[in-house]
């Protein structure tokens, strides 16, 4: 009994994964470049609007065009059919998410937000990994420096964290005495006396 149940569950999981793969292949966004800017045009958006364009060639016969239209479901998809597919896609995604770990789920959510064009806060790298990365960068930089000195090559660029940052100019005068409130400086007797000392 248990073996048959396990076999049924595994076959069901395989079919679900196959459905997910098919849906992702046809509906996930494909990046397109236009005029230097990277635009993400999702197939899902075209699918939701009900218009799926078919690439027409001049040499195609009528039978081939008819066959292509039948294969793609025509130029337009009916409303109820589209809603059914969208609901099925969402159910499959939810089912797939439930079997994944929390970290993978979070990554999927952030990828989804990025696909929608939203800004996602950058995650801070842990201190230990950051220190490891920096130590590796230091060693590679020192090796490149030695190589450049020996072979007479131009000096390599420093890593970002090793560069000396220029100090910003002071935003306002440093007033040691008094207090600023609403743009006016209030001086007391002590402040005036300390100025003349």
N, C-alpha and C positions, 0 to 999 in steps of 0.2 A: 504493500500500500504506500509506504513512504517513498520507495524508489520511484514508483510511477508518478507520485505527486511531485517529486524533485525533477523528474524528467519533463513533466508538463511545465513546471515553473521555469526551467532552463530554456525550453523551447519558446515559451512566452517571452522571456527576457531577450532571447535572440531576435525574435520578430520585432519586439519593441525597439531594440537597437538598430535593426535594419530600417524600420520606419523613420527613426531619428536621422539616420544617415541620409536617407532619401530626401526628407524634408529639408535638412540643412543644405544639401547639394542644390536644391532648386530654389530655396527661399533666402538663404543667408546672403549678406551684402557682398558685393564685389567692388573693390576700389577702382575708380576710373580717374584719370588725369585729364583735366581740361584747362588749358591756358596757364600752366604753371601751378594752379591750385589743385589740391587733391580733393575730389568730390566723391563721397560715398553714396552711390545710388543703390538702394536695396531692391532686390527682386520682390521682396515681400510687399513693398509699397506699390509696385506695379500690380502684384497679385491682389492686394486689397482694393485697389481702384477698379479692378476688373478688366484691365487692358494688358494683354501680353502680346507684344509685337512679334511677328514672324518675319524672319529675314527672307525676302523675296528675291529670287534671281530671275534674270530675263530668260534663261534657257530652260526653266522648269516647265514641264507639261502640266496640263490641267489635272491629270490623275495624281501627279506628285504633289501639287499644291493642296489638293483635296486630302490626300493621305497625311500631309504635314499638319493641316488644320485639325483633322480628326485626332492625330497623335497628341497635339498640344491642347486639345479641348476647344478649338476655335479661337477667334479673336477675343471673344468675351466669355466670361464664366458667369453662370447664374448666381444670384445672391445667396440662395440657400446652400448651394454647393460650396461657395466661398466661405460662408460662415461655418459650415461643417468642417472644412479643412482647417480653418484657423483654430477652432475649438479643439480639434483632434491634435493639432500641433502643440497647443498649450498644454493639453493633458499629458502628452508624451514628454514634453520638457519637464513638467512637474514631477512625473514619475521617475525620469532620469535623475533629476536633482535630489530626490529623496534617497537614492542609493549612493550619492556622492558624499564626500566629506565636507565639513563646513568651509574649509579653506578653498576648495575647488569651487564650491557654490558661490562664495564671495567673489572669486576671480571671474566666474561666469557673469555675475551681476554687473561687475565693473565693465567687462567687455560689452555687455548689452548697452550700458549707458554710453560708452564710447561710440558704439555703432549708431546710437540715436543722435550723436553730436553734442552730448553734454560734457562739461568739464568734470574730471574726476580728480580728487585731491591726491597728490603724489604720496606714496607710502615712504616713511623714513626707514632707511636701512639700519639694522641693528648695529650697535657700536662695535661688537667683535668682528663682524664681517667687514665693516667699514675700515677698521684698523688693519685687517688682513689685506684688503684691496690697496690701501695706501702704502703698506710696507712693500707689496709687490711692485707698485708703481715707482717707489723710491729706488728699489734695486734695479729695475729695468732702466730707469733714467740714469743711474750711476754707470751702468754698463754701456749705455749709448754715449755718455759723456767720454768715458775712457776710449771707446772705439773712435769717436770723433777726434780726440786729441792725438791718438796714435796714427790714424790714417789721414789727418788733415782735412776732415770733413767739416761742414758748418755745424755749429752747436745745436743740439735738439731743443725743442720747446719744453719748458717746464710743465709738469702737471698743474692743474688748477689750484689744488690745495697748497702747493709749494710756492706759488707766486705771492709776492708781497703786495698786499692791497693798499692802495693810496688812502690816506685818511681824508674823510670828508671835511669840508670847511664848516666852521661853526655857524650854526643857523642864526644866532643872535649874539649880542654882546653879553659877556659874562659879568653880570652885576652881582657883586658880593653882598651889598647891603640892600635892605628893603625887600618889599614884596610886590609882585605884579598881580593886579586884579583888574580884569576887564580892560586891559591895555594901558593902565596907568600905574606908575611906580609910586608906591607909598613909602616914604622914608621917615624913620623915627629919629629921636635925639641921639641915640647910641650910634646909628648908622652914620650920621653927620660927623660925630666926634671921631669915629674910627677912620673916616676919610681924611681928617686933618692931622692924624697922628704921624 
